[in-house]
Amino acid sequence: MVDFDLTYDHQTDVLYVTTKLTGASFITHGDDGIVWSHQIEDGQLVSMTVVDFMSHWQGDLAALTGKLHEQLFMPCPTGPVSVEAVAN
């Protein structure tokens, strides 16, 4: 299981998801407002930044949780935490 931290900035409506992984990484920008950072060496997720978290995802947190679990290479039902916890 991958350990990660969730931080939500209420003023800017940005959710930050960071893992404990370090090292050189590359960034991709999704059309859905998510910025992904992956290790160059093995492609593992380093971080995820969700712009407009509440305004864009509040009605579909299950889909956002699924995207995170997919990037962490783990099945959704066994994930360590749901982004719904941050929204409350």
N, C-alpha and C positions, 0 to 999 in steps of 0.2 A: 504494500500500500504506500502511496505517496503522501507525505505530510505537506500541508500547505496552510497558509494564513490568508484570511479574508479581512480586508479593510475597506470601509465605505466612507467616502467623503461626501457628506450631505450637501455642502455648499456647491460643489461642482457636479454632483450626481455621477460620480465615477466609482466603480467597484474595482479594487485591486486584488488579484489572487496571485500569491507568490509561493513558489515551492522553495525548498532548501537547496536546490541544485544551483551550482555556480559554473562559471566557465564561459568560453566564447559562445555567443548565441546570435541567431538571426531573427528578424521580426517580419511578420506578415500582418497586413491590415485586411480585415474582413469587411464585406459590404454591410454587415449587421452592426457595425460600431465596435467590434471586438479587435483588439490588438494582441496578437499571440507572439510570444518569444520562446524559441526552442533552441536547445543546445545544437551546435553545429556538428559535434562529434557523433551523437546518436539520435537526434531529433526529439529527445524528451522535453516535455513542457517545463519552462523555467518560470514564466509568468503569463498572466492574462489580464488585460485592462479592458473594462467594459465601460465605454463612454455612454452617457445618458441611460444609466442603469435602470433607475426607477421609471423614468418617462417612457423608455422604449420596451423594457422587459417586464414591468410589473404584472401585466396580464398574461405573461407566458413564461413564468419562471421555470416551469418544468422543461421547456425547450432549452433554456440557458443552462440549466443543470445538466441536461443531456450532452450539450456541447462540451462542457467542462469535463465530464466523465469520459467522453470519447477521446479527448486530448490526453487525459491521464491514463488511457488504456485500461480502464476498469469499468465493469458493468454498473449501470446506474443504481440498481437497488442496493448495492453493497458500498456505495460511496461514503466517505467519512463525514461529509457535511453537505447540506443543501444550501444553495444561495437564498432560499426562502427564509432562512434564519436571519440573514442580513436585512431583508426587506421589512421585517417586523420590528 
